[in-house]
Amino acid sequence: MTESWFEEWLEKAEEDYTVASSLHADRTPGAICFHCQQCVEKWLKAALVKHGVATLEPKTSSCSMIWSRNTTLVLTGSRMSLAF
């Protein structure tokens, strides 16, 4: 794992969250959904890098490809966790 890649994924996720939070739901719902999806995808990539499941340089590999090969998403009520 490269710690700087982990930090970069988290920074990028935070940027998307900030953008989504600043938009008006009544005027730009599609943009809010897009940035929320991007935030979650980047957070998941950070988690994969942090746990050594994948070596992902920022701006590489789609989350769906990684997801199907390396992890299981566990949803319990309103909580989400990753199983490696």
N, CA, C and O atoms as CSV, one atom per row, in Angstrom:
chain,resi,resn,atom,element,x,y,z
A,1,MET,N,N,0.844,-1.179,0.000
A,1,MET,CA,C,0.000,0.000,0.000
A,1,MET,C,C,0.884,1.235,0.000
A,1,MET,O,O,1.905,1.295,0.684
A,2,THR,N,N,0.475,2.192,-0.763
A,2,THR,CA,C,1.155,3.471,-0.753
A,2,THR,C,C,0.294,4.453,0.019
A,2,THR,O,O,-0.814,4.794,-0.395
A,3,GLU,N,N,0.825,4.902,1.155
A,3,GLU,CA,C,0.056,5.793,2.028
A,3,GLU,C,C,-0.390,7.059,1.302
A,3,GLU,O,O,-1.488,7.560,1.543
A,4,SER,N,N,0.454,7.574,0.418
A,4,SER,CA,C,0.073,8.796,-0.301
A,4,SER,C,C,-1.123,8.546,-1.223
A,4,SER,O,O,-1.948,9.440,-1.413
A,5,TRP,N,N,-1.226,7.348,-1.796
A,5,TRP,CA,C,-2.390,7.027,-2.642
A,5,TRP,C,C,-3.647,6.991,-1.793
A,5,TRP,O,O,-4.690,7.502,-2.202
A,6,PHE,N,N,-3.556,6.395,-0.624
A,6,PHE,CA,C,-4.684,6.352,0.304
A,6,PHE,C,C,-5.150,7.772,0.634
A,6,PHE,O,O,-6.339,8.078,0.546
A,7,GLU,N,N,-4.213,8.627,1.012
A,7,GLU,CA,C,-4.542,10.012,1.355
A,7,GLU,C,C,-5.128,10.756,0.161
A,7,GLU,O,O,-6.059,11.545,0.321
A,8,GLU,N,N,-4.597,10.514,-1.026
A,8,GLU,CA,C,-5.105,11.195,-2.213
A,8,GLU,C,C,-6.542,10.773,-2.525
A,8,GLU,O,O,-7.369,11.610,-2.887
A,9,TRP,N,N,-6.843,9.467,-2.385
A,9,TRP,CA,C,-8.224,9.008,-2.601
A,9,TRP,C,C,-9.162,9.679,-1.609
A,9,TRP,O,O,-10.259,10.097,-1.982
A,10,LEU,N,N,-8.742,9.790,-0.336
A,10,LEU,CA,C,-9.589,10.432,0.665
A,10,LEU,C,C,-9.806,11.915,0.352
A,10,LEU,O,O,-10.912,12.429,0.514
A,11,GLU,N,N,-8.758,12.595,-0.091
A,11,GLU,CA,C,-8.889,14.013,-0.452
A,11,GLU,C,C,-9.860,14.191,-1.614
A,11,GLU,O,O,-10.692,15.098,-1.605
A,12,LYS,N,N,-9.751,13.322,-2.611
A,12,LYS,CA,C,-10.647,13.408,-3.769
A,12,LYS,C,C,-12.099,13.117,-3.357
A,12,LYS,O,O,-13.027,13.760,-3.847
A,13,ALA,N,N,-12.284,12.156,-2.467
A,13,ALA,CA,C,-13.629,11.847,-1.975
A,13,ALA,C,C,-14.213,13.048,-1.224
A,13,ALA,O,O,-15.388,13.380,-1.380
A,14,GLU,N,N,-13.385,13.682,-0.417
A,14,GLU,CA,C,-13.842,14.847,0.341
A,14,GLU,C,C,-14.221,15.999,-0.593
A,14,GLU,O,O,-15.177,16.725,-0.320
A,15,GLU,N,N,-13.490,16.170,-1.680
A,15,GLU,CA,C,-13.837,17.207,-2.660
A,15,GLU,C,C,-15.232,16.956,-3.240
A,15,GLU,O,O,-16.043,17.877,-3.338
A,16,ASP,N,N,-15.504,15.708,-3.623
A,16,ASP,CA,C,-16.826,15.386,-4.170
A,16,ASP,C,C,-17.922,15.599,-3.138
A,16,ASP,O,O,-19.008,16.075,-3.470
A,17,TYR,N,N,-17.642,15.250,-1.889
A,17,TYR,CA,C,-18.623,15.458,-0.828
A,17,TYR,C,C,-18.905,16.944,-0.641
A,17,TYR,O,O,-20.057,17.348,-0.484
A,18,THR,N,N,-17.855,17.752,-0.657
A,18,THR,CA,C,-18.014,19.197,-0.511
A,18,THR,C,C,-18.857,19.773,-1.638
A,18,THR,O,O,-19.733,20.605,-1.398
A,19,VAL,N,N,-18.598,19.336,-2.866
A,19,VAL,CA,C,-19.378,19.816,-4.007
A,19,VAL,C,C,-20.836,19.397,-3.863
A,19,VAL,O,O,-21.737,20.221,-4.026
A,20,ALA,N,N,-21.075,18.128,-3.559
A,20,ALA,CA,C,-22.455,17.633,-3.409
A,20,ALA,C,C,-23.192,18.398,-2.310
A,20,ALA,O,O,-24.374,18.711,-2.457
A,21,SER,N,N,-22.508,18.695,-1.226
A,21,SER,CA,C,-23.125,19.398,-0.103
A,21,SER,C,C,-23.456,20.849,-0.425
A,21,SER,O,O,-24.350,21.442,0.180
A,22,SER,N,N,-22.730,21.412,-1.380
A,22,SER,CA,C,-22.935,22.826,-1.691
A,22,SER,C,C,-24.016,23.067,-2.750
A,22,SER,O,O,-24.425,24.209,-2.963
A,23,LEU,N,N,-24.475,22.012,-3.408
A,23,LEU,CA,C,-25.473,22.165,-4.468
A,23,LEU,C,C,-26.885,22.213,-3.898
A,23,LEU,O,O,-27.138,21.740,-2.790
A,24,HIS,N,N,-27.798,22.790,-4.667
A,24,HIS,CA,C,-29.193,22.908,-4.253
A,24,HIS,C,C,-29.993,21.733,-4.819
A,24,HIS,O,O,-30.048,21.540,-6.033
A,25,ALA,N,N,-30.607,20.958,-3.938
A,25,ALA,CA,C,-31.335,19.753,-4.340
A,25,ALA,C,C,-32.475,20.044,-5.315
A,25,ALA,O,O,-32.762,19.230,-6.191
A,26,ASP,N,N,-33.115,21.184,-5.170
A,26,ASP,CA,C,-34.242,21.485,-6.055
A,26,ASP,C,C,-33.805,21.900,-7.458
A,26,ASP,O,O,-34.606,21.853,-8.391
A,27,ARG,N,N,-32.553,22.302,-7.615
A,27,ARG,CA,C,-32.076,22.756,-8.929
A,27,ARG,C,C,-31.136,21.773,-9.611
A,27,ARG,O,O,-31.093,21.717,-10.840
A,28,THR,N,N,-30.386,21.001,-8.842
A,28,THR,CA,C,-29.359,20.136,-9.438
A,28,THR,C,C,-29.317,18.740,-8.819
A,28,THR,O,O,-28.257,18.306,-8.367
A,29,PRO,N,N,-30.436,18.032,-8.789
A,29,PRO,CA,C,-30.417,16.711,-8.149
A,29,PRO,C,C,-29.490,15.717,-8.844
A,29,PRO,O,O,-28.864,14.892,-8.178
A,30,GLY,N,N,-29.395,15.780,-10.148
A,30,GLY,CA,C,-28.513,14.867,-10.877
A,30,GLY,C,C,-27.052,15.085,-10.529
A,30,GLY,O,O,-26.290,14.131,-10.370
A,31,ALA,N,N,-26.670,16.337,-10.414
A,31,ALA,CA,C,-25.284,16.653,-10.060
A,31,ALA,C,C,-24.963,16.201,-8.642
A,31,ALA,O,O,-23.862,15.722,-8.371
A,32,ILE,N,N,-25.921,16.352,-7.744
A,32,ILE,CA,C,-25.716,15.897,-6.368
A,32,ILE,C,C,-25.522,14.383,-6.341
A,32,ILE,O,O,-24.616,13.884,-5.673
A,33,CYS,N,N,-26.365,13.657,-7.058
A,33,CYS,CA,C,-26.230,12.190,-7.121
A,33,CYS,C,C,-24.889,11.790,-7.703
A,33,CYS,O,O,-24.237,10.876,-7.197
A,34,PHE,N,N,-24.474,12.464,-8.758
A,34,PHE,CA,C,-23.192,12.154,-9.394
A,34,PHE,C,C,-22.044,12.317,-8.406
A,34,PHE,O,O,-21.213,11.420,-8.271
A,35,HIS,N,N,-21.989,13.457,-7.714
A,35,HIS,CA,C,-20.874,13.702,-6.798
A,35,HIS,C,C,-20.937,12.793,-5.575
A,35,HIS,O,O,-19.894,12.433,-5.029
A,36,CYS,N,N,-22.132,12.415,-5.133
A,36,CYS,CA,C,-22.246,11.446,-4.040
A,36,CYS,C,C,-21.708,10.086,-4.470
A,36,CYS,O,O,-20.982,9.437,-3.716
A,37,GLN,N,N,-22.060,9.652,-5.677
A,37,GLN,CA,C,-21.566,8.378,-6.202
A,37,GLN,C,C,-20.046,8.415,-6.316
A,37,GLN,O,O,-19.369,7.455,-5.950
A,38,GLN,N,N,-19.513,9.525,-6.825
A,38,GLN,CA,C,-18.067,9.659,-6.960
A,38,GLN,C,C,-17.377,9.632,-5.600
A,38,GLN,O,O,-16.314,9.029,-5.455
A,39,CYS,N,N,-17.971,10.274,-4.615
A,39,CYS,CA,C,-17.421,10.280,-3.264
A,39,CYS,C,C,-17.325,8.858,-2.713
A,39,CYS,O,O,-16.285,8.457,-2.190
A,40,VAL,N,N,-18.411,8.103,-2.832
A,40,VAL,CA,C,-18.432,6.729,-2.310
A,40,VAL,C,C,-17.432,5.854,-3.052
A,40,VAL,O,O,-16.721,5.066,-2.428
A,41,GLU,N,N,-17.368,5.981,-4.369
A,41,GLU,CA,C,-16.415,5.185,-5.151
A,41,GLU,C,C,-14.983,5.469,-4.712
A,41,GLU,O,O,-14.189,4.541,-4.562
A,42,LYS,N,N,-14.648,6.724,-4.508
A,42,LYS,CA,C,-13.279,7.075,-4.101
A,42,LYS,C,C,-12.998,6.626,-2.672
A,42,LYS,O,O,-11.874,6.235,-2.357
A,43,TRP,N,N,-14.002,6.677,-1.809
A,43,TRP,CA,C,-13.824,6.170,-0.457
A,43,TRP,C,C,-13.554,4.664,-0.489
A,43,TRP,O,O,-12.684,4.168,0.227
A,44,LEU,N,N,-14.304,3.945,-1.322
A,44,LEU,CA,C,-14.095,2.498,-1.437
A,44,LEU,C,C,-12.699,2.183,-1.967
A,44,LEU,O,O,-12.046,1.257,-1.485
A,45,LYS,N,N,-12.245,2.943,-2.946
A,45,LYS,CA,C,-10.894,2.732,-3.464
A,45,LYS,C,C,-9.864,2.988,-2.373
A,45,LYS,O,O,-8.885,2.251,-2.261
A,46,ALA,N,N,-10.075,4.026,-1.568
A,46,ALA,CA,C,-9.168,4.296,-0.450
A,46,ALA,C,C,-9.149,3.116,0.523
A,46,ALA,O,O,-8.088,2.720,1.006
A,47,ALA,N,N,-10.324,2.561,0.805
A,47,ALA,CA,C,-10.402,1.410,1.717
A,47,ALA,C,C,-9.663,0.199,1.147
A,47,ALA,O,O,-8.973,-0.509,1.882
A,48,LEU,N,N,-9.804,-0.040,-0.153
A,48,LEU,CA,C,-9.108,-1.162,-0.789
A,48,LEU,C,C,-7.599,-0.981,-0.709
A,48,LEU,O,O,-6.867,-1.936,-0.449
A,49,VAL,N,N,-7.136,0.242,-0.933
A,49,VAL,CA,C,-5.705,0.528,-0.848
A,49,VAL,C,C,-5.235,0.374,0.594
A,49,VAL,O,O,-4.203,-0.249,0.843
A,50,LYS,N,N,-5.971,0.929,1.535
A,50,LYS,CA,C,-5.593,0.888,2.946
A,50,LYS,C,C,-5.452,-0.545,3.459
A,50,LYS,O,O,-4.546,-0.841,4.237
A,51,HIS,N,N,-6.354,-1.439,3.022
A,51,HIS,CA,C,-6.336,-2.827,3.486
A,51,HIS,C,C,-5.473,-3.738,2.621
A,51,HIS,O,O,-5.423,-4.947,2.845
A,52,GLY,N,N,-4.792,-3.155,1.630
A,52,GLY,CA,C,-3.888,-3.938,0.800
A,52,GLY,C,C,-4.577,-4.881,-0.164
A,52,GLY,O,O,-3.942,-5.785,-0.708
A,53,VAL,N,N,-5.862,-4.686,-0.382
A,53,VAL,CA,C,-6.613,-5.548,-1.294
A,53,VAL,C,C,-6.268,-5.211,-2.735
A,53,VAL,O,O,-6.276,-6.084,-3.603
A,54,ALA,N,N,-5.970,-3.964,-2.984
A,54,ALA,CA,C,-5.638,-3.522,-4.340
A,54,ALA,C,C,-4.628,-2.405,-4.256
A,54,ALA,O,O,-4.588,-1.653,-3.282
A,55,THR,N,N,-3.813,-2.302,-5.285
A,55,THR,CA,C,-2.890,-1.193,-5.418
A,55,THR,C,C,-3.449,-0.311,-6.513
A,55,THR,O,O,-3.334,-0.632,-7.696
A,56,LEU,N,N,-4.045,0.781,-6.130
A,56,LEU,CA,C,-4.731,1.648,-7.079
A,56,LEU,C,C,-4.146,3.044,-7.049
A,56,LEU,O,O,-4.323,3.789,-6.085
A,57,GLU,N,N,-3.447,3.389,-8.117
A,57,GLU,CA,C,-3.036,4.778,-8.234
A,57,GLU,C,C,-4.291,5.596,-8.464
A,57,GLU,O,O,-5.224,5.122,-9.112
A,58,PRO,N,N,-4.335,6.817,-7.944
A,58,PRO,CA,C,-5.491,7.655,-8.247
A,58,PRO,C,C,-5.689,7.777,-9.754
A,58,PRO,O,O,-4.727,7.844,-10.519
A,59,LYS,N,N,-6.945,7.803,-10.160
A,59,LYS,CA,C,-7.373,7.889,-11.557
A,59,LYS,C,C,-7.178,6.574,-12.321
A,59,LYS,O,O,-6.985,6.596,-13.537
A,60,THR,N,N,-7.224,5.432,-11.627
A,60,THR,CA,C,-7.106,4.155,-12.315
A,60,THR,C,C,-8.235,3.215,-11.930
A,60,THR,O,O,-8.838,3.363,-10.867
A,61,SER,N,N,-8.515,2.271,-12.772
A,61,SER,CA,C,-9.402,1.140,-12.516
A,61,SER,C,C,-10.795,1.530,-12.031
A,61,SER,O,O,-10.945,2.351,-11.125
A,62,SER,N,N,-11.792,0.938,-12.639
A,62,SER,CA,C,-13.154,1.251,-12.211
A,62,SER,C,C,-13.500,0.461,-10.967
A,62,SER,O,O,-13.023,-0.657,-10.772
A,63,CYS,N,N,-14.314,1.038,-10.147
A,63,CYS,CA,C,-14.698,0.411,-8.886
A,63,CYS,C,C,-15.421,-0.913,-9.128
A,63,CYS,O,O,-15.250,-1.857,-8.357
A,64,SER,N,N,-16.218,-0.994,-10.177
A,64,SER,CA,C,-16.972,-2.214,-10.423
A,64,SER,C,C,-16.048,-3.391,-10.741
A,64,SER,O,O,-16.353,-4.525,-10.373
A,65,MET,N,N,-14.933,-3.143,-11.412
A,65,MET,CA,C,-13.981,-4.214,-11.705
A,65,MET,C,C,-13.323,-4.702,-10.418
A,65,MET,O,O,-13.189,-5.907,-10.204
A,66,ILE,N,N,-12.921,-3.784,-9.580
A,66,ILE,CA,C,-12.270,-4.133,-8.320
A,66,ILE,C,C,-13.260,-4.875,-7.436
A,66,ILE,O,O,-12.942,-5.907,-6.845
A,67,TRP,N,N,-14.446,-4.336,-7.360
A,67,TRP,CA,C,-15.501,-4.866,-6.516
A,67,TRP,C,C,-15.755,-6.333,-6.799
A,67,TRP,O,O,-15.798,-7.144,-5.873
A,68,SER,N,N,-15.922,-6.683,-8.053
A,68,SER,CA,C,-16.287,-8.043,-8.388
A,68,SER,C,C,-15.156,-9.030,-8.113
A,68,SER,O,O,-15.426,-10.216,-7.919
A,69,ARG,N,N,-13.926,-8.593,-8.089
A,69,ARG,CA,C,-12.800,-9.493,-7.891
A,69,ARG,C,C,-12.350,-9.617,-6.450
A,69,ARG,O,O,-11.884,-10.683,-6.045
A,70,ASN,N,N,-12.477,-8.551,-5.659
A,70,ASN,CA,C,-11.771,-8.532,-4.393
A,70,ASN,C,C,-12.588,-8.427,-3.114
A,70,ASN,O,O,-12.091,-8.796,-2.051
A,71,THR,N,N,-13.805,-7.945,-3.174
A,71,THR,CA,C,-14.503,-7.655,-1.932
A,71,THR,C,C,-15.970,-8.040,-1.977
A,71,THR,O,O,-16.536,-8.316,-3.035
A,72,THR,N,N,-16.553,-8.049,-0.819
A,72,THR,CA,C,-17.987,-8.270,-0.687
A,72,THR,C,C,-18.560,-7.102,0.097
A,72,THR,O,O,-18.037,-6.740,1.151
A,73,LEU,N,N,-19.611,-6.523,-0.402
A,73,LEU,CA,C,-20.297,-5.442,0.294
A,73,LEU,C,C,-21.344,-6.051,1.198
A,73,LEU,O,O,-22.150,-6.873,0.760
A,74,VAL,N,N,-21.335,-5.656,2.445
A,74,VAL,CA,C,-22.290,-6.167,3.410
A,74,VAL,C,C,-23.177,-5.010,3.866
A,74,VAL,O,O,-22.692,-4.033,4.437
A,75,LEU,N,N,-24.468,-5.130,3.610
A,75,LEU,CA,C,-25.423,-4.109,4.032
A,75,LEU,C,C,-26.270,-4.664,5.163
A,75,LEU,O,O,-26.892,-5.717,5.023
A,76,THR,N,N,-26.294,-3.957,6.278
A,76,THR,CA,C,-27.100,-4.350,7.421
A,76,THR,C,C,-27.849,-3.113,7.887
A,76,THR,O,O,-27.255,-2.206,8.469
A,77,GLY,N,N,-29.137,-3.073,7.637
A,77,GLY,CA,C,-29.911,-1.881,7.998
A,77,GLY,C,C,-29.362,-0.676,7.272
A,77,GLY,O,O,-29.305,-0.661,6.043
A,78,SER,N,N,-28.957,0.334,8.019
A,78,SER,CA,C,-28.399,1.538,7.416
A,78,SER,C,C,-26.880,1.543,7.449
A,78,SER,O,O,-26.260,2.558,7.131
A,79,ARG,N,N,-26.272,0.425,7.829
A,79,ARG,CA,C,-24.806,0.345,7.904
A,79,ARG,C,C,-24.247,-0.429,6.724
A,79,ARG,O,O,-24.867,-1.367,6.225
A,80,MET,N,N,-23.073,-0.023,6.291
A,80,MET,CA,C,-22.386,-0.692,5.190
A,80,MET,C,C,-20.993,-1.052,5.656
A,80,MET,O,O,-20.335,-0.249,6.318
A,81,SER,N,N,-20.530,-2.246,5.324
A,81,SER,CA,C,-19.164,-2.623,5.657
A,81,SER,C,C,-18.583,-3.436,4.502
A,81,SER,O,O,-19.310,-3.948,3.651
A,82,LEU,N,N,-17.278,-3.538,4.497
A,82,LEU,CA,C,-16.573,-4.299,3.469
A,82,LEU,C,C,-16.038,-5.580,4.079
A,82,LEU,O,O,-15.504,-5.571,5.188
A,83,ALA,N,N,-16.179,-6.662,3.370
A,83,ALA,CA,C,-15.591,-7.936,3.796
A,83,ALA,C,C,-14.493,-8.276,2.799
A,83,ALA,O,O,-14.730,-8.337,1.592
A,84,PHE,N,N,-13.292,-8.496,3.316
A,84,PHE,CA,C,-12.145,-8.806,2.445
A,84,PHE,C,C,-11.795,-10.266,2.550
A,84,PHE,O,O,-10.859,-10.725,1.895
